Amino acid sequence: MFGRFAIAESTLRVVHFIAQMMHESGALTREYENLNYSAQRLAQVWPCRFAPHGPLDPEAYANNPRKLANEVYGGRMGNTAPDDGYDYRGRGLLQLTGKGNYAAATCRVRCSLPGAPDFVREPDAVLAPAWCLAVAAAEWASRGCNELADANDLERITRRVNGGTTGLPERREWLRKTRLAWP
């Protein structure tokens, strides 16, 4: 997969990809995005959405991953149906999120692997051993992360993968560790 999506073209691409993957997947221990937050944590993770700064009562969403996902992801990223936020929550090696991204991943992976499933119809297929690396590598390449890795720009890669800089210190540590394996 690294060759198909040009990740193998440089050591920097490989180490940055693996560092991001290790962070997003909890060192390959997390298949799905953890949406089981306490009320206090909701206000920290989504301060603009949950009180005291946002309009939503965190108690109403605490420890309810389905309700939370439908609230924070509903109506965006291609999610249009009532349960799309939960159905297309983050999953996989780079935590693919949003129905639109699942559809795009289907197209991207099928370009090089025509037998790939329709990830919109089968969202859990992004977790399957046959497809998980292809999905992550295709997303990585489509977001311009190879070029950012060549520039050794961890922060911009993180923004492309995560949408923000969540976990940047941990990602920096994963990058340090992966560089030890690929000098």
N, C-alpha and C positions, 0 to 999 in steps of 0.2 A: 504494500500500500504506500509506503514511503516513496517509492519510485514513481508510482502512478500520479501522485499529487505533488511531485517535485520537492518533497521534504528531504529526501536523501541527497540532494545536491550539495548540502553543506552540513558540517558538524553543528554550526550554530542553529540551523533549522531543526535538526533532530533534538538538540538539547532543550531548545525553547518549547517545541511541541510536547515533549515528554514532561517538562516542568509544568506546563499548563494542564496537561492531562492528569498528572498526579494531584495537582491541587483540586481541580474540578471534580475528580472522582474519589477524593478522600483516600489517595494512595491505592486506588483500585478496589476500595471497599464499599463505595456508594454508587448504586445504579441510578437512583432517583434523587432529585433535589429534596433536601430536607425542608419540609414546610410545616413541621410540627413545632411551632414556636409558642413560648409563653407570651402572655400579654406584655410583659415588660420588654421582652426581646423584639416583639413586633414594632414597638415604638422606636427601637434603635435601628432596625433593619430598614423600615419604611417610614421614616419620620414625617414625610409629607402626607402620608396616607392615614396614619394612626395618631390618636391623641397622645400627648398634649398639643402637638403642632398641626396634626391633620384632622380631618372630619370624622374618621371612623373610630368606633369604640374597640380597642384591642381585645377586650374581654369577650366580645362577640365572635372573634376569629381565632382566639387562642386554642391551640391543640386541636384544630380542625383543618387539616391540610386541604381537603376538597373545597371547603368554603373559602379559605384563604387564596388558593390558586385561582379559583374562579373570579375572585374579587381583583386580585393584583394583575392577572394576565388576561382576564376577560375583555373583549372588545379591542384587543390590540394584537400585534404579531400574527395576524390572520385568524385569530380566535373570534368566531362569530356565534356559535351555538352556546347554549347555556352552560354546558359542562366542558367546553373546549379548554378553558384555563387549566383545569385539572388533567384532562385527557392528554394535553400536550405540554405538561409541565416538564421541567428540566430532567433529562435522562441521558445516560450514555457517558462516554469518556470525556466529552466536553460539555455535557449538560445541555443538549439541544433543547430549545424551548420555543413554543409557539407553532401553531398549525401551519402558518406560512413557511416557517423554517423547515418543518417536516416535509412539506411539499417540495421545497427547493432542494432538500437533501436527497429526495427520491430522484429528481432530475439529475443532480450532480453525480450521484453514485452510479446511476444507470448509464451515464455517458461512457464510463469505463468498464462497468460491470452490468451488462444488460439484464441479467437475471435477478437483479436486486428487487426486493418487494416494494410495494407502495407503503411508505412509512406513515402516511396519513391514515390509511386503512388499518395498518398494523403498527401502531406506534411502539410497541414493545420490541419489534424487530430491530430497532436501533441498538438493543442490548445483546442481540444474538452474536455469538462468536464469529459467524460468517460475515457480519456487517458492521460491527461496532467500530472497528478501526477505520474501515472505509468511510463511514459517516463522519467520524471525527476528522480524518485527513481531508475529506472533501470540504467540510466547513472551514477548516483552517486555511486551506488554499483559497477558497472563495472570498475570504475576508482580508486577503492580502497579507496574511501573517508570515508567509515565507520571506517577503521583502523586508518586513519589519524585523524578522529574526536576523537577516543578513546585516541589518544596521544595529543589531543587539539592543533593540528598543523594547525592553520588558514592559514598561508602562503602557505603551501604545498597543502592544500585543494583548495585554490584559484587557484593555478597553474594547478591543475588537472581539475577544472571546467572551467577556463577562458583561460588557456594557458599561462598566465602571472600573474602579480600581480595588474592588473588594478583595481582600486577602493578599494585597501586594507584597507585604513582608514575607508571607509564607511562600508565595510564588518565587520570590527572590531566593529563598533558601532552597526550594526545589531546583531552581536553576543552578545554584552552586553545587548541589549534590549530583545533578545529571552531568555537569561539566567534569566532575571527577571520573565518571564512567566513560565519557567520550572526550578525552583531552584534545 
